[in-house]
Amino acid sequence: MYKAAAAQGYPYASQLYAAGRGTARDVIEAYALIELAEATIDPSQIKELKAFKSQLAAELSPERIAQARKRAREIRPDAFSRRPW
């Protein structure tokens, strides 16, 4: 359910994954959902998520960040092919 919300532009689903609310805690999935939000939402709408993304990045190795970015593209590949801004 949260992945569907994130794919439709609801960036706060990432916080639910990071906290383990309603789902198992998954920092990689949370990071992936922020990546997806950044690709699909006007950047002015996600300023507060930048700090949250930095917090998550501090918990992840570069390899795991790469894994999260790959996961974001698996969730919604079309989101990364074109950005309107």
ABEGO torsion letter per residue (X at the ends): XAAAAAAAGBAAAAAAAAAGBGBBBBAAAAAAAAAAAAAABBAAAAAAAAAAAAAAAAABBAAAAAAAAAAAAAABAAAAABBAX
